[in-house]
Amino acid sequence: MMSQVGFGSTWIAELPKPQAIEVIQCAFELGFNYFDTARWDGDSEEKIGQALQTKKRDQCIIATKTGNRTKRESLQDLMVSLKNLQTDCVDILQLHGIDDEKTLNKAMGEDGVLQTCKQAQREGHTKFIGITGHKPRVLTKAITTGEFDTVLVPLNVVTPQALEELIPTAKKHDVGVVIMKSLSVKTSNLITCLYQPSLSLISQEEEEIKTLLGQTTQEQVSSALQYVLDQDVSGVIAGFKSIAEVETAANAANQYHNSAPKKHNRFSFELGNYCRDCGLCMPCPNNINIPAILRFQMLHDIYGLENWAKKRYGGLEVKAEKCEHCGQCIQKCPYNLPIESKLEKAKQELTE
């Protein structure tokens, strides 16, 4: 059983090893038992391996990932990961960043990374096989194959797409759901932090975010984590690079554990006519980032994040005004959204 809040390793790659080990061990002492890392997260595996040695290893769930797609390359990744983590068996070995069907098919092919995971499971180098990605539509297709035990997917108060199909499907197929990006906002093609510490949904400057989540950092973290934990998921991971951040998240988890279950109705809405961020409308012949613009418009409409949305829209290199109404995006959208009219609305409402 994983702790409600787990440890994401991306940010500790930026820390000196002694400091990183202190942060990891602090998380363990505060009740975190799920540690998620990846072969390509700098030296995060090595730091986790060193921090969780001796008796701590037996009390922890360690999940790592390989971003390679072929059997040979991913097998090499696994051997390095086991060495870095100072173990002969990881609890979960995950396919990393499966965000489109072409990549999924390659990863699950005869010479794909899935074959490495199965071999590792037969040989006792992993207990379970997982998959990670940012596109719930693709991950839903993956877990219906019955090949995966866990799925790692983004979910937060402004990115609810996983709730519509992926999480119910995971429950149906007995797949454990772990949430990432619970404290991050995906604003374009990249994960953009609103302030430098890794709790990036949290902002000391954005008054609209404070109105949405709370005035203090603790209130904001608690609101964001509690929203995720209220869903039908196994747990959530967040990235940390200081003891203070770990303590903030631990306090939020304790507060949630000790309170009566409650649904955050103020964050609930049906996606309905809004974008699912599947990305199938792309590429646009005029290089318009359609999913990003529709996401900003959604947050403008649902939560009233007017200034926030305008600021992010203004940072895009290509604006909605470049749309020439070619209709290609409408033909490709599996949800039959009126994308051109939505872009026109965004041009009118999000332009400073």
Phi, psi and chi 1 to 4 in degrees:
 res  aa     phi    psi   chi1   chi2   chi3   chi4
   1 MET       -  127.4  -61.3  -63.2  -67.8      -
   2 MET   -86.1  152.4   71.6  173.0  -71.3      -
   3 SER   -65.0  152.6   51.8      -      -      -
   4 GLN   -58.9  -37.0  -71.9 -179.9  -47.3      -
   5 VAL  -115.3  128.2  178.2      -      -      -
   6 GLY  -111.8  176.2      -      -      -      -
   7 PHE  -104.8  117.6 -168.9  101.6      -      -
   8 GLY   -92.5  139.7      -      -      -      -
   9 SER   -99.6   -6.5   71.7      -      -      -
  10 THR   -52.9  -44.6  -61.1      -      -      -
  11 TRP   -76.9  -22.9  -65.2   98.3      -      -
  12 ILE   -70.9  -12.8   59.8  170.8      -      -
  13 ALA   -63.0  -22.6      -      -      -      -
  14 GLU   -84.0  -10.4  -60.4 -177.8    1.2      -
  15 LEU   -95.9  149.7  -58.5 -179.7      -      -
  16 PRO   -59.5  148.3  -20.3   31.2      -      -
  17 LYS   -55.5  -45.7 -176.3  171.7  -72.3 -172.6
  18 PRO   -59.9  -40.6  -24.6   35.3      -      -
  19 GLN   -68.0  -42.0 -175.4  179.7  -12.0      -
  20 ALA   -61.0  -42.3      -      -      -      -
  21 ILE   -63.1  -39.2  -70.3  173.5      -      -
  22 GLU   -61.2  -43.4  -74.4 -175.8    2.7      -
  23 VAL   -64.0  -45.0  173.9      -      -      -
  24 ILE   -62.6  -47.5  -63.1  164.5      -      -
  25 GLN   -67.9  -31.8  -68.1 -178.7  -20.6      -
  26 CYS   -62.5  -43.4  172.3      -      -      -
  27 ALA   -59.7  -43.7      -      -      -      -
  28 PHE   -61.5  -45.3  175.5   81.2      -      -
  29 GLU   -65.0  -26.5  -63.0  -60.8  -27.2      -
  30 LEU   -90.0    7.1  -70.4  175.3      -      -
  31 GLY   106.5    0.1      -      -      -      -
  32 PHE   -73.9  127.5  -68.1   53.8      -      -
  33 ASN  -124.1    2.5   76.4  -17.8      -      -
  34 TYR  -113.6  120.0 -170.6   96.3      -      -
  35 PHE  -124.5  116.6  -65.9   84.1      -      -
  36 ASP  -109.9  125.9 -178.0  -86.0      -      -
  37 THR  -136.9 -170.7 -176.2      -      -      -
  38 ALA  -157.7  150.5      -      -      -      -
  39 ARG   -56.9  -33.7  174.5   68.9 -171.1   87.5
  40 TRP   -98.9    9.3  -66.8   -9.0      -      -
  41 ASP   -86.3   60.0  -85.3   -4.8      -      -
  42 GLY    55.8 -131.0      -      -      -      -
  43 ASP  -102.9   26.1   62.1   -7.1      -      -
  44 SER   -61.0  -39.9  -61.9      -      -      -
  45 GLU   -59.4  -45.4  -74.6 -175.4  -25.9      -
  46 GLU   -61.4  -42.0  -62.8  173.0   47.0      -
  47 LYS   -66.7  -41.1  -70.0  168.4  176.8  171.9
  48 ILE   -66.3  -42.7  -73.9  178.9      -      -
  49 GLY   -58.4  -43.5      -      -      -      -
  50 GLN   -71.3  -38.0 -173.4  169.4  -22.6      -
  51 ALA   -71.7  -28.3      -      -      -      -
  52 LEU  -107.9   22.4  -61.6 -179.8      -      -
  53 GLN   -72.3  179.3  -87.8  -51.2  -64.5      -
  54 THR    58.1 -138.3   66.4      -      -      -
  55 LYS   -68.4  -21.8   64.1  178.3 -178.5 -179.9
  56 LYS   -63.6  -35.1  -66.6  179.4 -179.3  177.6
  57 ARG   -58.9  -39.0  174.3   64.0 -173.4   97.0
  58 ASP   -69.3  -17.5  -63.4  -26.2      -      -
  59 GLN  -100.7    5.5  -58.9  171.3   39.9      -
  60 CYS  -119.0  153.8  -64.4      -      -      -
  61 ILE  -105.4  118.8  -59.3  168.1      -      -
  62 ILE  -111.6  124.8  -65.1 -179.2      -      -
  63 ALA  -118.3  131.7      -      -      -      -
  64 THR  -128.9  176.8 -167.2      -      -      -
  65 LYS  -140.4  154.6  -43.9  177.2 -169.0   77.0
  66 THR  -121.9  132.5  171.3      -      -      -
  67 GLY   -93.2   -3.6      -      -      -      -
  68 ASN   -78.2  153.0  -81.0  -49.8      -      -
  69 ARG  -105.4  -16.2  -50.7  -52.5 -176.0 -161.1
  70 THR  -100.4  161.0   67.3      -      -      -
  71 LYS   -63.6  -45.7 -177.5  177.0 -179.6 -179.7
  72 ARG   -64.5  -49.4 -178.9  179.0   62.1   83.7
  73 GLU   -67.0  -40.7  -67.6  172.5  -35.9      -
  74 SER   -71.0  -30.0   57.0      -      -      -
  75 LEU   -65.6  -38.6 -174.1   57.9      -      -
  76 GLN   -62.7  -41.6  -67.2  173.0  -12.5      -
  77 ASP   -57.7  -45.9  -86.1   -6.0      -      -
  78 LEU   -60.9  -44.8  173.1   61.3      -      -
  79 MET   -61.0  -40.1  -66.3  -59.6  104.3      -
  80 VAL   -67.4  -41.5  175.0      -      -      -
  81 SER   -61.7  -44.1  -68.7      -      -      -
  82 LEU   -61.8  -40.0  -66.6  174.7      -      -
  83 LYS   -65.4  -45.8  179.7 -179.4  178.1 -178.9
  84 ASN   -61.9  -40.6  -70.7  -17.7      -      -
  85 LEU   -83.7   -3.6  -68.8  164.6      -      -
  86 GLN    56.6   48.2  -59.4 -174.3   37.7      -
  87 THR  -148.1  161.3 -175.7      -      -      -
  88 ASP  -103.5    1.8   57.0    1.6      -      -
  89 CYS  -154.1  123.9  177.7      -      -      -
  90 VAL   -93.6  151.7  -66.4      -      -      -
  91 ASP   -72.3  -39.1  -63.1  -77.6      -      -
  92 ILE  -136.0  127.8  -53.0  172.7      -      -
  93 LEU  -109.5  122.9 -179.4   59.2      -      -
  94 GLN  -116.4  143.1  -57.6  167.1   99.1      -
  95 LEU   -76.0  125.1  -80.0   60.6      -      -
  96 HIS   -97.3  127.0 -164.9  180.0      -      -
  97 GLY    65.5   50.1      -      -      -      -
  98 ILE   -88.5   98.9  -53.7  -63.6      -      -
  99 ASP  -116.6    4.3  -74.4  -27.9      -      -
 100 ASP  -152.4  160.8   59.2   73.0      -      -
 101 GLU   -68.1  -32.4  -67.8 -169.1   18.4      -
 102 LYS   -62.3  -44.5 -178.9  179.1  178.9 -179.8
 103 THR   -65.6  -40.2  -57.6      -      -      -
 104 LEU   -60.8  -46.4  174.5   63.9      -      -
 105 ASN   -63.4  -39.5  -68.5  -24.1      -      -
 106 LYS   -66.1  -42.9 -179.2  176.7 -178.9  178.8
 107 ALA   -65.1  -30.2      -      -      -      -
 108 MET   -97.1    4.4  -63.4 -174.5   65.7      -
 109 GLY   -75.4 -178.8      -      -      -      -
 110 GLU   -62.1  -30.9  -68.6 -176.7    2.5      -
 111 ASP  -111.4   24.6 -171.1   42.9      -      -
 112 GLY   -92.5  173.1      -      -      -      -
 113 VAL   -63.2  -27.7   55.9      -      -      -
 114 LEU   -59.8  -34.3  179.6   61.2      -      -
 115 GLN   -64.7  -34.7  -59.7  -54.7  -42.6      -
 116 THR   -63.6  -43.7  -67.0      -      -      -
 117 CYS   -61.9  -41.2  -64.1      -      -      -
 118 LYS   -66.7  -41.1  -71.2 -176.3  172.9 -176.8
 119 GLN   -63.0  -43.2  178.3 -179.0  -24.4      -
 120 ALA   -61.8  -36.2      -      -      -      -
 121 GLN   -69.2  -41.5 -163.7  172.3   43.5      -
 122 ARG   -63.8  -36.3  -70.1 -167.1  -58.9  -92.1
 123 GLU   -90.6    2.7  -63.9  176.2   -6.3      -
 124 GLY    82.0   18.3      -      -      -      -
 125 HIS   -92.4  -11.0  -66.7  -50.5      -      -
 126 THR  -150.8  151.6 -171.9      -      -      -
 127 LYS   -93.0  -38.1  -62.1  175.8 -176.4  176.2
 128 PHE  -135.5  160.6  -58.9  101.7      -      -
 129 ILE  -117.8  130.1  -60.9  172.7      -      -
 130 GLY  -126.0  171.7      -      -      -      -
 131 ILE  -139.4  144.1 -173.0  169.0      -      -
 132 THR  -129.8  155.2   83.5      -      -      -
 133 GLY   175.0  177.6      -      -      -      -
 134 HIS  -111.6   -1.2  -65.0   80.6      -      -
 135 LYS  -113.8  100.6  -57.9  -63.9 -177.0 -176.2
 136 PRO   -54.5  -34.0  -28.4   37.1      -      -
 137 ARG   -62.1  -42.8 -177.9 -177.7  178.5   88.3
 138 VAL   -70.3  -42.3  176.5      -      -      -
 139 LEU   -66.6  -33.5  -64.2  175.3      -      -
 140 THR   -61.2  -44.9  -61.2      -      -      -
 141 LYS   -61.5  -39.0 -180.0  176.6 -179.8  179.9
 142 ALA   -64.5  -46.4      -      -      -      -
 143 ILE   -76.1  -17.1   62.7  176.4      -      -
 144 THR   -72.4  -11.6   57.2      -      -      -
 145 THR   -75.0  -16.8   64.2      -      -      -
 146 GLY    80.6    8.9      -      -      -      -
 147 GLU   -89.5  -10.7  -62.6  -75.1    5.8      -
 148 PHE  -121.8  143.3  -59.8   99.8      -      -
 149 ASP   -94.8  -28.7  -57.4  -61.3      -      -
 150 THR  -137.8  158.8   67.0      -      -      -
 151 VAL  -137.8  136.7   59.8      -      -      -
 152 LEU  -115.1  122.3  178.3   65.4      -      -
 153 VAL  -146.5  150.9   64.2      -      -      -
 154 PRO   -72.5  144.2  -17.0   30.1      -      -
 155 LEU  -160.1  130.1  175.4   66.9      -      -
 156 ASN  -158.5 -177.0   57.3   54.9      -      -
 157 VAL   -64.1  -20.9  -64.2      -      -      -
 158 VAL  -111.8    3.2  -63.5      -      -      -
 159 THR  -133.7   75.6  -49.7      -      -      -
 160 PRO   -93.3    7.6   34.9  -34.5      -      -
 161 GLN   -56.6  -31.2  -75.4   81.9   -0.9      -
 162 ALA   -66.4  -19.3      -      -      -      -
 163 LEU   -72.1  -26.0  -65.0  174.9      -      -
 164 GLU   -70.8  -47.9 -173.9  173.7   46.6      -
 165 GLU  -130.2  -41.1 -175.5  179.0    9.7      -
 166 LEU   -64.4  -51.9  175.3   60.0      -      -
 167 ILE   -65.3  -43.3  -68.9  177.2      -      -
 168 PRO   -60.8  -37.7  -25.1   35.3      -      -
 169 THR   -67.0  -39.8  -57.8      -      -      -
 170 ALA   -62.0  -41.6      -      -      -      -
 171 LYS   -62.9  -41.1 -176.6  176.2 -178.2  179.5
 172 LYS   -61.9  -36.7  178.0 -179.8  177.9 -178.9
 173 HIS   -98.6   10.6  -70.3  -91.2      -      -
 174 ASP    58.5   44.3 -165.3   27.0      -      -
 175 VAL  -105.1  128.0  172.9      -      -      -
 176 GLY   -71.6  135.2      -      -      -      -
 177 VAL  -109.7  121.0  179.2      -      -      -
 178 VAL  -114.4  136.5 -178.6      -      -      -
 179 ILE  -102.3  132.9  -61.4  -57.5      -      -
 180 MET  -114.0  172.8   61.1  175.9  167.5      -
 181 LYS    57.8   30.4  -52.5  -67.2 -171.8  -66.9
 182 SER   -67.6  -20.1   57.0      -      -      -
 183 LEU  -122.9   25.1  -58.0  167.0      -      -
 184 SER  -126.0  155.7  -58.9      -      -      -
 185 VAL  -120.1  122.9  178.7      -      -      -
 186 LYS   -88.2  109.5 -174.0  179.5 -179.1 -173.8
 187 THR  -103.1  -22.6   59.0      -      -      -
 188 SER  -149.5 -126.5   58.7      -      -      -
 189 ASN   -83.7  -11.9  -72.3  -31.1      -      -
 190 LEU  -120.1  161.2  -59.5  175.7      -      -
 191 ILE   -82.3  113.9  -56.8  -60.8      -      -
 192 THR  -104.6  123.0  -58.2      -      -      -
 193 CYS   -81.9  137.2  -64.5      -      -      -
 194 LEU   -85.8  -19.9  -59.7 -174.4      -      -
 195 TYR  -151.2  164.6   86.4  128.6      -      -
 196 GLN   -66.1  -43.7 -173.7   53.0   39.8      -
 197 PRO   -56.6  161.2  -27.2   36.4      -      -
 198 SER   -74.4   -7.9   56.7      -      -      -
 199 LEU   -80.6   74.3  -57.5  176.1      -      -
 200 SER   -84.8   -5.4   52.9      -      -      -
 201 LEU   -79.4  -14.1 -178.3   59.3      -      -
 202 ILE   -91.7  138.4  -45.3  -52.4      -      -
 203 SER  -139.4  135.0  172.1      -      -      -
 204 GLN   -88.5   -6.1  -59.5  -56.9  -44.0      -
 205 GLU  -113.1  -31.4  -59.0  173.9   -1.3      -
 206 GLU   -83.3  104.4  -58.4  -79.7   -5.9      -
 207 GLU   -65.1  -33.2  -72.5  -60.1  -38.4      -
 208 GLU   -67.0  -35.7  -69.9  177.4  -24.1      -
 209 ILE   -66.7  -38.1  -64.9  -66.6      -      -
 210 LYS   -63.0  -40.4  -70.7 -178.0  178.6 -179.0
 211 THR   -63.1  -35.9  -59.4      -      -      -
 212 LEU   -75.1  -44.8 -179.0   64.7      -      -
 213 LEU  -109.2  -29.1  -66.6  176.1      -      -
 214 GLY   141.7  160.7      -      -      -      -
 215 GLN   -81.5  -32.6  -69.0  -62.5  -49.1      -
 216 THR  -103.0  161.7   68.4      -      -      -
 217 THR   -58.8  -42.2  -61.8      -      -      -
 218 GLN   -62.3  -42.5 -174.7   66.0   66.1      -
 219 GLU   -63.8  -41.2  -70.4  173.6  -23.5      -
 220 GLN   -66.3  -45.8  -66.7  165.3   16.5      -
 221 VAL   -63.2  -42.6  173.6      -      -      -
 222 SER   -61.9  -45.3  -65.5      -      -      -
 223 SER   -61.5  -45.0  -66.1      -      -      -
 224 ALA   -66.1  -45.4      -      -      -      -
 225 LEU   -70.9  -39.3  -70.1 -179.2      -      -
 226 GLN   -66.3  -35.0  -72.1 -179.0   12.7      -
 227 TYR   -58.3  -44.4  167.0   77.2      -      -
 228 VAL   -68.7  -44.5  173.3      -      -      -
 229 LEU   -68.1  -21.3  -67.2  173.2      -      -
 230 ASP   -69.4  -17.0  -85.4  -16.1      -      -
 231 GLN   -84.5  173.3  -46.9  -53.6  -34.2      -
 232 ASP   -85.3   69.0 -161.1   -1.7      -      -
 233 VAL  -126.8  163.4  -58.7      -      -      -
 234 SER   -79.9  -35.1  -59.4      -      -      -
 235 GLY   175.8 -175.7      -      -      -      -
 236 VAL  -138.0  143.8   54.5      -      -      -
 237 ILE  -115.0  148.7   59.5  171.9      -      -
 238 ALA  -135.8  153.5      -      -      -      -
 239 GLY   -87.4  138.2      -      -      -      -
 240 PHE  -132.5  146.4  -56.2  102.0      -      -
 241 LYS  -141.6   23.6   57.8 -179.7  178.0 -178.4
 242 SER  -156.8  155.6   73.7      -      -      -
 243 ILE   -64.0  -35.6  -71.9  176.3      -      -
 244 ALA   -61.1  -40.1      -      -      -      -
 245 GLU   -66.7  -41.4  -70.8 -177.9    4.9      -
 246 VAL   -61.0  -44.2  170.5      -      -      -
 247 GLU   -64.2  -38.3  -68.9  174.0  -20.0      -
 248 THR   -61.7  -45.8  -61.7      -      -      -
 249 ALA   -68.4  -38.9      -      -      -      -
 250 ALA   -63.3  -40.7      -      -      -      -
 251 ASN   -62.5  -40.4  -71.5  -23.4      -      -
 252 ALA   -64.2  -40.9      -      -      -      -
 253 ALA   -65.5  -42.3      -      -      -      -
 254 ASN   -64.7  -40.3  -70.0  -25.7      -      -
 255 GLN   -62.0  -41.1 -179.3 -177.6    8.0      -
 256 TYR   -67.1  -43.6  179.5   82.5      -      -
 257 HIS   -63.0  -34.8 -179.6   72.2      -      -
 258 ASN   -91.0    0.6  -65.6  -34.2      -      -
 259 SER  -108.1  159.9   63.2      -      -      -
 260 ALA   -68.7  140.9      -      -      -      -
 261 PRO   -56.9  136.9  -21.8   32.6      -      -
 262 LYS  -149.3  141.5   54.9 -177.6 -179.0  -63.3
 263 LYS   -89.6  136.5  -65.5  -66.4 -178.8 -178.4
 264 HIS   -85.8   79.9  -72.2 -104.7      -      -
 265 ASN   -62.0  -27.4  -66.8  -35.8      -      -
 266 ARG   -67.8  -16.0   62.8 -165.9  175.5  103.1
 267 PHE  -100.5   -2.2  -62.7  137.3      -      -
 268 SER   -89.4  132.3  -60.2      -      -      -
 269 PHE  -158.5  154.2   65.5   92.0      -      -
 270 GLU   -84.7  135.7  -64.0  -68.2  -28.0      -
 271 LEU   -64.6  -38.2  -78.8  167.8      -      -
 272 GLY    43.7 -108.7      -      -      -      -
 273 ASN   -93.4   15.2 -158.1   34.5      -      -
 274 TYR  -100.3  160.7  -71.0  107.0      -      -
 275 CYS   -67.1  138.4  177.1      -      -      -
 276 ARG   -91.8   -1.6  -88.1   67.8  170.4 -178.3
 277 ASP    61.4   35.2 -163.8   22.5      -      -
 278 CYS   -76.3  -22.4   68.0      -      -      -
 279 GLY    80.8    2.3      -      -      -      -
 280 LEU   -71.3  -15.8  -65.1  178.9      -      -
 281 CYS   -75.7  -13.5   59.6      -      -      -
 282 MET   -93.4  156.3  -60.7  -66.4  -77.9      -
 283 PRO   -83.0  151.7   31.2  -35.4      -      -
 284 CYS   -86.3  135.3  167.4      -      -      -
 285 PRO   -61.4  -20.7   17.8  -29.9      -      -
 286 ASN  -103.9   13.4  -72.0  -26.6      -      -
 287 ASN    62.8   29.2  -64.3  -42.8      -      -
 288 ILE   -79.3  131.2  -60.7  171.3      -      -
 289 ASN   -83.6   83.1 -170.2  -27.6      -      -
 290 ILE   -60.4  -49.1  -62.6  170.2      -      -
 291 PRO   -58.9  -39.3  -24.8   35.4      -      -
 292 ALA   -63.5  -45.8      -      -      -      -
 293 ILE   -64.2  -43.0  -65.8  175.1      -      -
 294 LEU   -66.9  -30.7  -61.8 -168.1      -      -
 295 ARG   -67.9  -43.6 -170.1 -179.0  -48.4  114.4
 296 PHE   -62.0  -40.6  -58.2  153.4      -      -
 297 GLN   -65.3  -39.3 -175.0   66.0   50.0      -
 298 MET   -61.2  -45.9  178.6 -177.8   75.1      -
 299 LEU   -68.8  -31.1  -59.5 -179.2      -      -
 300 HIS   -64.0  -44.0  174.7  -78.4      -      -
 301 ASP   -75.3  -47.8  -67.4  -11.3      -      -
 302 ILE   -75.6  -48.7  -63.3  -63.8      -      -
 303 TYR  -106.6   -1.3  -67.3  131.1      -      -
 304 GLY    69.1   27.1      -      -      -      -
 305 LEU   -81.8   66.7  -61.1  178.0      -      -
 306 GLU   -66.7  -55.2 -178.0  175.1  -15.1      -
 307 ASN   -67.5  -38.8  -66.2  -33.2      -      -
 308 TRP   -59.6  -47.6 -170.9   92.3      -      -
 309 ALA   -65.9  -41.4      -      -      -      -
 310 LYS   -63.9  -38.7  -73.7 -178.0  176.9  179.9
 311 LYS   -64.4  -44.6 -176.0  176.2  179.7 -180.0
 312 ARG   -69.8  -39.9  -89.8   72.4 -156.9  170.8
 313 TYR   -62.1  -41.7  177.1   76.6      -      -
 314 GLY   -63.8  -23.0      -      -      -      -
 315 GLY   -81.5   -8.1      -      -      -      -
 316 LEU   -74.8  140.1  -67.0  176.1      -      -
 317 GLU   -69.9  -37.5 -175.8  175.7  -13.7      -
 318 VAL  -116.6  124.5 -179.2      -      -      -
 319 LYS   -96.2  171.7  -52.6  -67.1 -167.2  -61.4
 320 ALA   -64.2  -22.5      -      -      -      -
 321 GLU   -64.0  -15.0   62.9 -167.9   33.3      -
 322 LYS   -79.5   -5.4  -65.8  -63.7 -176.5  179.3
 323 CYS   -64.0  129.5  176.8      -      -      -
 324 GLU  -108.3   12.3  -63.7  179.8  -12.8      -
 325 HIS    57.1   45.3  -55.6  -79.3      -      -
 326 CYS   -76.4  -20.8   67.0      -      -      -
 327 GLY    84.5   -1.2      -      -      -      -
 328 GLN   -62.5  -41.0  -68.0 -175.4   29.2      -
 329 CYS   -65.4  -37.6   56.2      -      -      -
 330 ILE   -64.6  -40.5  -65.0  177.2      -      -
 331 GLN   -64.7  -31.5  -64.6  172.9   15.8      -
 332 LYS   -90.5  -15.3  -67.5 -174.6  -73.6 -173.5
 333 CYS   -72.3  119.5  177.2      -      -      -
 334 PRO   -73.5   -9.5   27.5  -34.4      -      -
 335 TYR  -105.6    6.3  -58.5   98.8      -      -
 336 ASN    54.7   41.8  -60.2  -47.4      -      -
 337 LEU   -79.4  144.6  -60.8 -178.9      -      -
 338 PRO   -78.1   73.3   29.7  -34.0      -      -
 339 ILE   -62.1  -41.2  -64.6  176.2      -      -
 340 GLU   -63.3  -41.7  -69.0  179.4   -4.5      -
 341 SER   -69.3  -31.1   62.6      -      -      -
 342 LYS   -68.7  -38.3  -75.2 -179.2  172.5  -67.0
 343 LEU   -65.2  -38.7  -68.6  175.7      -      -
 344 GLU   -63.5  -41.2 -178.7   64.3   28.7      -
 345 LYS   -64.0  -41.6 -178.0 -178.7  179.3 -175.9
 346 ALA   -63.1  -40.9      -      -      -      -
 347 LYS   -59.0  -39.4 -179.2  179.5   72.5  173.2
 348 GLN   -76.0  -38.2  -64.4  173.1    6.5      -
 349 GLU   -96.7  -21.8  -64.3 -175.0   -4.8      -
 350 LEU  -105.0   -7.4  -58.9 -175.7      -      -
 351 THR   -77.4  127.9  -58.8      -      -      -
 352 GLU   -61.9      -  -68.9  -75.3    2.8      -
